[in-house]
Amino acid sequence: MFLVLLILACGSSGAQVRQVTVTWQPSRLANGSPVLFRMTAPANVESMSAEWLGHSFSFFREGHSGRWYALAGVSLKTPAGVYTLKLAENFADGPSTAIEKQIKVYAATYKKIPIRVARQFTEPNPGQVATIAADKGIKERTFAAVSERRLWSGPFIPPVSEPVSDLFGTERVINGKVQSRHQGLDYAAPAGTPVRAINRGVVLLARPMFFEGNFIVIDHGQGLLSLYLHLSEFKVKEGDHVSGGQVIALSGGTGRATGAHLHLSVRWQGIYLDPAILLRLMIPQAKNDQSVPNS
């Protein structure tokens, strides 16, 4: 999808009208979808930022071109409707320019499936309840520690080569009564399969948890996290810098799992997004990617 806007810009030669093109991937946006925005801008634009759906985010420039990109997302809870994207171009030699674009969000259709899990995960005892509460505190502190700096670089890659066994957004009826929504992507990875980081980042968490089992969280910067669940073995530790494609763990069936598999979640500014869409986005290299930590 794309939109051409006519922007009135004032300079030393008086008012001038220039053409601005805003595009996004995927072209049809729905609740739960990540989105890659692209915008063209003059050479003297120093930075670009945006506000959309209650989130603020910044753009990065592709190489030395006039093309700018930003990664954002639509919450699963966002109703279908039209929402205003507010863009700001910040010039090195003058005032900023404000641009607004109306973007339509559609309602996604997600399937519903019944599953059965061990009773301890639906009816935990007092000791397990205490463990769950402690885990919740750890996750809240971890999710709050995301770097504002962009650490990820270029396209995101699948963590394993195995086929997908369950999709994002599936409504689950657990043991016939407890309902939840699947906030990730499952791969049919046999126990012991090498699991790779989907992009550059820093390991914020690498420890066992009650529901998640052996659990890794990688900070990719700008509010973006990738989560890897039910692992059998860790290959990295908290604080490690990792590159895209680096082996970080082996898959398994720990925690609340019906069998060995890999669960991958993507979290951006507090909302969960469909990893399958993120992995399909055509994201270019940025101008300053050489400064991103690689090891």
C-alpha positions as CSV (number, residue, x, y, z in Angstrom):
1,M,0.0,0.0,0.0
2,F,1.2,3.5,-0.7
3,L,0.0,7.1,-0.5
4,V,1.4,10.2,-2.2
5,L,1.1,13.4,-0.2
6,L,1.7,17.0,-1.3
7,I,3.6,18.8,1.4
8,L,3.9,22.6,1.6
9,A,7.5,23.4,2.7
10,C,8.8,26.9,3.3
11,G,12.4,27.8,2.4
12,S,14.5,30.7,1.4
13,S,12.9,30.8,-2.1
14,G,9.4,30.8,-0.7
15,A,6.7,28.2,-0.4
16,Q,7.3,25.0,-2.4
17,V,5.1,21.9,-2.9
18,R,6.9,18.6,-2.9
19,Q,5.7,15.1,-3.3
20,V,6.0,12.7,-0.4
21,T,5.4,8.9,-0.7
22,V,4.5,6.8,2.3
23,T,4.3,3.0,1.9
24,W,4.0,0.1,4.3
25,Q,4.3,-3.7,4.5
26,P,2.2,-5.7,4.6
27,S,-0.1,-3.7,2.3
28,R,-3.3,-4.9,4.2
29,L,-2.8,-4.2,8.0
30,A,-4.8,-6.2,10.6
31,N,-4.8,-6.5,14.4
32,G,-1.7,-8.4,15.5
33,S,0.4,-7.4,12.5
34,P,3.9,-5.8,12.6
35,V,4.3,-3.1,10.0
36,L,7.3,-1.6,8.1
37,F,6.8,2.0,7.1
38,R,8.8,3.6,4.3
39,M,9.0,7.3,3.4
40,T,11.0,9.4,1.1
41,A,12.5,12.6,2.4
42,P,14.9,15.4,1.3
43,A,18.6,15.0,1.8
44,N,18.7,17.6,4.6
45,V,16.3,15.6,6.8
46,E,18.3,14.7,9.9
47,S,15.8,12.5,11.7
48,M,12.2,11.2,11.4
49,S,9.7,10.1,14.1
50,A,6.1,9.1,14.2
51,E,3.1,8.5,16.4
52,W,0.5,5.8,15.7
53,L,-2.0,3.8,17.7
54,G,-0.7,5.3,20.9
55,H,3.0,4.4,20.2
56,S,5.9,6.6,19.4
57,F,8.8,5.3,17.2
58,S,11.7,6.6,15.1
59,F,12.8,6.0,11.5
60,F,16.2,4.9,10.2
61,R,17.7,5.8,6.8
62,E,18.7,3.2,4.2
63,G,22.4,3.8,3.4
64,H,22.9,7.3,2.1
65,S,19.6,7.4,0.3
66,G,16.5,9.5,0.9
67,R,14.5,6.4,2.0
68,W,13.5,6.1,5.6
69,Y,12.0,3.1,7.4
70,A,10.4,2.4,10.7
71,L,9.1,-0.8,12.4
72,A,5.8,-0.6,14.3
73,G,2.8,-2.8,15.0
74,V,-0.9,-3.2,15.6
75,S,-2.1,-4.7,18.8
76,L,-4.3,-7.8,18.8
77,K,-6.8,-5.7,20.7
78,T,-7.0,-2.9,18.1
79,P,-10.5,-2.8,16.6
80,A,-10.9,-2.5,12.8
81,G,-11.0,1.2,11.8
82,V,-9.0,4.1,10.4
83,Y,-6.1,5.5,12.4
84,T,-4.0,8.6,12.0
85,L,-0.3,8.2,11.4
86,K,1.5,11.4,12.5
87,L,5.0,11.9,11.0
88,A,7.6,14.5,11.8
89,E,10.6,15.3,9.6
90,N,13.4,17.1,11.5
91,F,15.7,19.1,9.4
92,A,19.3,19.9,10.2
93,D,18.9,23.5,9.0
94,G,15.3,24.5,9.8
95,P,12.0,23.7,11.5
96,S,10.4,20.3,11.4
97,T,7.6,19.3,9.0
98,A,4.4,17.5,10.2
99,I,2.6,15.0,8.0
100,E,-0.6,13.0,8.7
101,K,-1.8,9.9,6.9
102,Q,-5.1,8.0,7.6
103,I,-4.4,4.2,7.6
104,K,-7.1,1.5,7.6
105,V,-6.7,-1.5,9.9
106,Y,-8.8,-4.6,9.3
107,A,-10.0,-7.3,11.6
108,A,-7.9,-10.5,11.4
109,T,-9.6,-13.9,11.6
110,Y,-7.9,-16.3,14.0
111,K,-8.9,-20.0,14.4
112,K,-9.9,-21.7,17.7
113,I,-8.6,-25.0,18.8
114,P,-8.9,-27.2,21.9
115,I,-5.7,-28.4,23.7
116,R,-5.0,-30.4,26.8
117,V,-2.1,-29.6,29.2
118,A,-0.9,-31.0,32.5
119,R,-3.3,-30.1,35.4
120,Q,-0.5,-28.4,37.3
121,F,-0.5,-25.6,34.7
122,T,-4.3,-24.9,35.0
123,E,-4.6,-25.7,38.7
124,P,-1.3,-24.8,40.4
125,N,-0.7,-25.6,44.1
126,P,0.3,-22.8,46.5
127,G,4.0,-23.3,45.9
128,Q,3.6,-23.1,42.2
129,V,1.4,-20.0,42.6
130,A,4.3,-18.4,44.4
131,T,6.7,-19.4,41.6
132,I,4.4,-18.0,39.0
133,A,4.1,-14.7,40.9
134,A,7.9,-14.5,41.1
135,D,8.3,-15.2,37.4
136,K,5.8,-12.5,36.6
137,G,7.9,-10.0,38.5
138,I,11.0,-11.1,36.6
139,K,9.3,-10.8,33.3
140,E,8.0,-7.3,34.1
141,R,11.4,-6.1,35.0
142,T,12.9,-7.7,31.9
143,F,10.3,-6.2,29.5
144,A,10.9,-2.8,31.0
145,A,14.7,-2.9,30.3
146,V,14.5,-2.6,26.5
147,S,17.1,-0.4,24.9
148,E,15.9,2.7,23.1
149,R,18.7,2.3,20.6
150,R,18.0,0.2,17.5
151,L,20.1,-3.0,17.8
152,W,18.5,-5.1,15.1
153,S,19.9,-4.9,11.5
154,G,18.2,-5.9,8.2
155,P,15.7,-8.7,7.7
156,F,14.7,-11.1,10.5
157,I,15.3,-14.8,10.0
158,P,13.5,-17.9,11.2
159,P,15.0,-19.4,14.4
160,V,14.8,-23.0,13.1
161,S,14.1,-24.6,9.7
162,E,11.4,-27.0,10.9
163,P,7.7,-26.5,9.8
164,V,5.3,-24.3,11.7
165,S,2.9,-26.3,13.9
166,D,0.7,-23.6,15.3
167,L,0.0,-20.0,14.2
168,F,-0.1,-16.7,16.0
169,G,-3.5,-15.6,17.3
170,T,-5.1,-19.0,17.7
171,E,-7.8,-19.0,20.4
172,R,-7.1,-21.9,22.7
173,V,-9.6,-23.7,24.9
174,I,-7.4,-25.4,27.5
175,N,-8.8,-28.5,29.1
176,G,-12.3,-27.5,28.0
177,K,-12.6,-24.4,30.2
178,V,-9.6,-22.0,30.3
179,Q,-9.4,-19.8,27.2
180,S,-6.3,-18.0,26.0
181,R,-4.8,-16.7,22.8
182,H,-1.6,-18.0,21.3
183,Q,0.7,-15.0,21.2
184,G,3.5,-16.6,19.1
185,L,4.5,-19.0,16.4
186,D,5.2,-22.7,17.1
187,Y,7.7,-24.8,15.2
188,A,7.6,-28.6,15.2
189,A,11.3,-28.8,16.3
190,P,12.4,-32.1,17.8
191,A,14.2,-31.8,21.2
192,G,17.8,-30.8,20.7
193,T,17.3,-28.7,17.5
194,P,19.6,-25.7,17.4
195,V,17.7,-22.5,18.0
196,R,19.0,-19.3,16.4
197,A,18.5,-15.6,17.2
198,I,16.2,-14.0,14.7
199,N,18.3,-10.8,14.6
200,R,21.0,-8.9,16.4
201,G,20.5,-8.0,20.1
202,V,21.4,-8.5,23.7
203,V,20.2,-11.4,25.9
204,L,18.1,-9.9,28.7
205,L,16.9,-13.2,30.1
206,A,18.1,-16.8,30.0
207,R,16.6,-18.9,32.8
208,P,13.9,-21.5,33.6
209,M,10.3,-20.3,34.3
210,F,7.2,-22.1,35.3
211,F,5.1,-21.7,32.2
212,E,7.8,-20.9,29.6
213,G,10.2,-23.6,30.7
214,N,13.8,-22.7,29.8
215,F,13.3,-19.2,28.5
216,I,15.3,-16.7,26.5
217,V,14.5,-13.0,25.8
218,I,16.6,-11.0,23.4
219,D,16.4,-7.2,23.3
220,H,16.6,-5.9,19.7
221,G,16.2,-2.3,20.7
222,Q,13.4,0.3,20.1
223,G,11.0,-1.7,22.2
224,L,11.4,-4.9,20.2
225,L,12.0,-8.3,21.9
226,S,12.1,-11.9,20.7
227,L,11.1,-14.6,23.1
228,Y,12.1,-18.3,22.9
229,L,10.2,-20.8,25.0
230,H,10.4,-24.5,26.1
231,L,14.1,-24.8,25.5
232,S,16.2,-27.8,26.7
233,E,19.6,-26.2,26.9
234,F,21.0,-22.6,26.9
235,K,23.9,-21.7,24.7
236,V,24.1,-18.0,25.8
237,K,23.8,-16.2,29.1
238,E,22.2,-12.9,30.2
239,G,24.2,-9.9,29.0
240,D,25.6,-11.6,25.9
241,H,25.5,-9.8,22.6
242,V,24.3,-12.0,19.8
243,S,24.2,-11.8,16.0
244,G,21.3,-12.9,13.7
245,G,21.6,-16.6,13.1
246,Q,23.7,-17.3,16.2
247,V,22.8,-20.5,18.0
248,I,21.4,-19.4,21.4
249,A,19.8,-22.7,22.7
250,L,18.5,-26.2,21.9
251,S,14.7,-26.8,21.6
252,G,12.8,-28.9,24.0
253,G,9.5,-29.4,25.8
254,T,10.0,-27.7,29.2
255,G,7.4,-25.7,31.0
256,R,3.7,-25.7,29.8
257,A,4.2,-27.7,26.6
258,T,2.3,-30.6,25.1
259,G,5.5,-31.9,23.6
260,A,8.9,-30.9,22.2
261,H,8.6,-27.8,20.0
262,L,9.9,-24.2,19.8
263,H,7.6,-21.3,20.6
264,L,8.7,-17.9,19.3
265,S,7.1,-14.7,20.3
266,V,7.7,-11.1,19.2
267,R,6.9,-8.3,21.6
268,W,7.0,-4.6,20.6
269,Q,6.4,-1.8,23.0
270,G,4.3,-4.1,25.2
271,I,2.2,-5.7,22.5
272,Y,2.6,-9.1,20.9
273,L,2.9,-9.3,17.1
274,D,2.7,-12.1,14.5
275,P,6.3,-13.4,14.1
276,A,5.4,-14.9,10.7
277,I,4.7,-11.5,9.2
278,L,7.9,-10.0,10.8
279,L,10.0,-12.7,9.1
280,R,8.5,-11.8,5.7
281,L,9.2,-8.1,5.9
282,M,11.7,-6.8,3.4
283,I,13.8,-4.7,5.7
284,P,16.9,-3.0,4.3
285,Q,20.3,-2.3,6.0
286,A,20.4,1.0,7.8
287,K,23.0,3.8,7.3
288,N,24.6,3.2,10.8
289,D,24.4,-0.6,11.0
290,Q,28.2,-0.8,11.4
291,S,27.8,0.6,14.9
292,V,25.5,-2.2,16.0
293,P,27.2,-4.7,18.4
294,N,27.9,-8.0,16.7
295,S,29.5,-10.1,19.4
